[in-house]
């Protein structure tokens, strides 16, 4: 009996869960499309790269980078919050 109730609950709740996940995925996809087509965002990323290359000038390993990982933007925030305090 317990298994049947669980199966019935899944059947009843699954469409709403699928709709919720689909809505969230659509929102994320739209945000990604906007970022990819944004000239302002591309400019910010280019400035971040230039700033990183300036700060690392003379370092043979990282001084003249051609790119960076987006996840490293969090490190940039920590670095500059430490400098400003």
N, C-alpha and C positions, 0 to 999 in steps of 0.2 A: 504494500500500500504506500509506503513511504517513497519508494522509487517512482511510483506512478505520479504522486503529487509533485515530486521534484521535476519530473518530465513535463507535467502540465504547466508548472511554474515557468520552466524554460521556454516552452512554446508560447506562453502569454507575454513574457518579458523580452524575448529575443528581438522582435521587430523594433521595439522602442530603443533597445541598446544599439542595434544596428543603425538606426536613424541618428542617434546621438553621436556615434563614432563617425558616421558619414559626414555629418555636419561639421564636426571638428576637423576632419581631414580636408574638407572643402575650404574651410577657413585658412588652414595652414597652407594649402596649395595656392590660394589667392594671395596670401602674404608673400610667399616665395616668388610668385610671378611679379608682384610689384617690386620686390627688392631687385630681382634680376633685370628689370627694365628701368630702374631708377638711376638717372645720371648723378643725382646728388649723393646717393649711397656709394656709387662707384668712385666718386670724387673723395668722399670720406675715407674709403678704403685705400685709395692711392696716397692720400696724405698720411694715413697711419703707417703705410709701408715706407714712405719717405722719412717720416719721423723715426721709425725703428732703424732704418739704415743710417740716419744721422747719429743717433745715439750709440750705435754699434760700429761707427766708423773706426777703421784700423783693426778690427777683429776679423781675421782671415776666415774664420768659420761662419760667421753670421753677418758680416759687415755690409755685404752687397747682395741682400736677398732679393729674389725675384718674386717672392710671395710669402704668405704666412697663413697659418691656420686660423679660421674664424674663432675657434675656441680660445685662442690667445688674446682676444679682445678683453676678456675678463681680467687677465693679468695686467693689461694696460691700465685699467681702472684702479687696480690695487696699487700699482706703481705711482700713479699721479696723485692718489689720495694720500699716500705717505709723504710725497714731496710737499703738498700744500699745507700739511699740518705742522 
